Amino acid sequence: MGRLIDADKMKEYLQNRLKEAEEKFAYEESKKKARHVTKLLCDDVDAQETVDAIPLDWIRNYISNLKAMDVVISIRDAQAVSVMVDKYMMEQYGNATCGPDYCEIGGTHND
């Protein structure tokens, strides 16, 4: 399973590393090589396939908003979305056991 990253932050990180490297290089030729490699890496980042992703912070905020509505159906929806996030985190980090209330969506029951 792959990881989703923020490509813009990755490029910013590479640019910052380039600045650090340029400060250490005494020769202009070395600085040019570092700039060239950084440009190639940034181009590689741009060339990667993009996927739709919803940040977990946004989902957690949505859950909080549903709970704050304090209506039976919104609380039920909040619980369902919360279970979905828990299930995702279990699978993401290799702990696919689950509790009795959400094993029906997959995983190994752990009594």
CORBELKA-V403462 format. One record per residue. N is the residue number from 1. RES is the residue in three letters. PSI is psi in whole degrees, 0 to 359 (999 if undefined). NEAR is the number of other ideal C-beta (glycine too) atoms within 12 Angstrom. D_CENTER is the distance of its C-alpha to the mean C-alpha in whole Angstrom. Layout:
n->N res->RES psi->PSI near->NEAR d_center->D_CENTER
n->N res->RES psi->PSI near->NEAR d_center->D_CENTER
This chain:
n->1 res->MET psi->132 near->8 d_center->12
n->2 res->GLY psi->174 near->9 d_center->10
n->3 res->ARG psi->144 near->11 d_center->7
n->4 res->LEU psi->136 near->19 d_center->5
n->5 res->ILE psi->164 near->16 d_center->5
n->6 res->ASP psi->105 near->15 d_center->7
n->7 res->ALA psi->323 near->22 d_center->11
n->8 res->ASP psi->319 near->14 d_center->13
n->9 res->LYS psi->324 near->13 d_center->12
n->10 res->MET psi->315 near->21 d_center->12
n->11 res->LYS psi->321 near->23 d_center->16
n->12 res->GLU psi->318 near->17 d_center->16
n->13 res->TYR psi->314 near->19 d_center->16
n->14 res->LEU psi->320 near->26 d_center->18
n->15 res->GLN psi->320 near->21 d_center->21
n->16 res->ASN psi->320 near->15 d_center->21
n->17 res->ARG psi->323 near->20 d_center->22
n->18 res->LEU psi->315 near->27 d_center->24
n->19 res->LYS psi->318 near->17 d_center->26
n->20 res->GLU psi->317 near->15 d_center->26
n->21 res->ALA psi->318 near->21 d_center->28
n->22 res->GLU psi->325 near->21 d_center->30
n->23 res->GLU psi->332 near->13 d_center->31
n->24 res->LYS psi->334 near->13 d_center->32
n->25 res->PHE psi->131 near->18 d_center->34
n->26 res->ALA psi->333 near->10 d_center->38
n->27 res->TYR psi->137 near->11 d_center->38
n->28 res->GLU psi->325 near->11 d_center->37
n->29 res->GLU psi->320 near->11 d_center->37
n->30 res->SER psi->322 near->17 d_center->34
n->31 res->LYS psi->320 near->20 d_center->32
n->32 res->LYS psi->318 near->16 d_center->33
n->33 res->LYS psi->318 near->17 d_center->31
n->34 res->ALA psi->318 near->25 d_center->28
n->35 res->ARG psi->318 near->22 d_center->28
n->36 res->HIS psi->314 near->16 d_center->28
n->37 res->VAL psi->317 near->20 d_center->26
n->38 res->THR psi->319 near->27 d_center->23
n->39 res->LYS psi->317 near->18 d_center->24
n->40 res->LEU psi->317 near->16 d_center->24
n->41 res->LEU psi->318 near->22 d_center->20
n->42 res->CYS psi->321 near->23 d_center->19
n->43 res->ASP psi->320 near->15 d_center->21
n->44 res->ASP psi->319 near->15 d_center->19
n->45 res->VAL psi->315 near->23 d_center->15
n->46 res->ASP psi->329 near->16 d_center->17
n->47 res->ALA psi->349 near->12 d_center->18
n->48 res->GLN psi->150 near->18 d_center->15
n->49 res->GLU psi->139 near->10 d_center->15
n->50 res->THR psi->151 near->13 d_center->13
n->51 res->VAL psi->154 near->11 d_center->11
n->52 res->ASP psi->135 near->7 d_center->11
n->53 res->ALA psi->141 near->16 d_center->8
n->54 res->ILE psi->122 near->16 d_center->9
n->55 res->PRO psi->139 near->13 d_center->7
n->56 res->LEU psi->327 near->19 d_center->8
n->57 res->ASP psi->321 near->12 d_center->10
n->58 res->TRP psi->316 near->14 d_center->12
n->59 res->ILE psi->317 near->23 d_center->12
n->60 res->ARG psi->322 near->21 d_center->14
n->61 res->ASN psi->320 near->17 d_center->16
n->62 res->TYR psi->316 near->23 d_center->17
n->63 res->ILE psi->314 near->26 d_center->18
n->64 res->SER psi->319 near->18 d_center->20
n->65 res->ASN psi->320 near->18 d_center->22
n->66 res->LEU psi->316 near->23 d_center->23
n->67 res->LYS psi->322 near->21 d_center->24
n->68 res->ALA psi->336 near->13 d_center->26
n->69 res->MET psi->334 near->16 d_center->28
n->70 res->ASP psi->44 near->13 d_center->30
n->71 res->VAL psi->143 near->13 d_center->31
n->72 res->VAL psi->311 near->12 d_center->31
n->73 res->ILE psi->324 near->13 d_center->29
n->74 res->SER psi->325 near->19 d_center->26
n->75 res->ILE psi->320 near->19 d_center->26
n->76 res->ARG psi->317 near->17 d_center->26
n->77 res->ASP psi->318 near->19 d_center->23
n->78 res->ALA psi->319 near->26 d_center->21
n->79 res->GLN psi->318 near->19 d_center->22
n->80 res->ALA psi->316 near->22 d_center->21
n->81 res->VAL psi->321 near->27 d_center->18
n->82 res->SER psi->318 near->24 d_center->17
n->83 res->VAL psi->320 near->26 d_center->18
n->84 res->MET psi->315 near->24 d_center->16
n->85 res->VAL psi->317 near->26 d_center->13
n->86 res->ASP psi->315 near->29 d_center->15
n->87 res->LYS psi->315 near->25 d_center->16
n->88 res->TYR psi->314 near->26 d_center->12
n->89 res->MET psi->322 near->19 d_center->11
n->90 res->MET psi->315 near->23 d_center->15
n->91 res->GLU psi->322 near->19 d_center->14
n->92 res->GLN psi->323 near->16 d_center->11
n->93 res->TYR psi->18 near->13 d_center->13
n->94 res->GLY psi->13 near->11 d_center->16
n->95 res->ASN psi->80 near->16 d_center->18
n->96 res->ALA psi->26 near->20 d_center->19
n->97 res->THR psi->157 near->19 d_center->22
n->98 res->CYS psi->168 near->24 d_center->22
n->99 res->GLY psi->173 near->18 d_center->25
n->100 res->PRO psi->338 near->12 d_center->28
n->101 res->ASP psi->351 near->15 d_center->27
n->102 res->TYR psi->23 near->25 d_center->24
n->103 res->CYS psi->337 near->19 d_center->25
n->104 res->GLU psi->344 near->13 d_center->26
n->105 res->ILE psi->9 near->19 d_center->22
n->106 res->GLY psi->169 near->17 d_center->22
n->107 res->GLY psi->181 near->23 d_center->22
n->108 res->THR psi->125 near->15 d_center->25
n->109 res->HIS psi->134 near->15 d_center->27
n->110 res->ASN psi->90 near->13 d_center->28
n->111 res->ASP psi->999 near->8 d_center->31
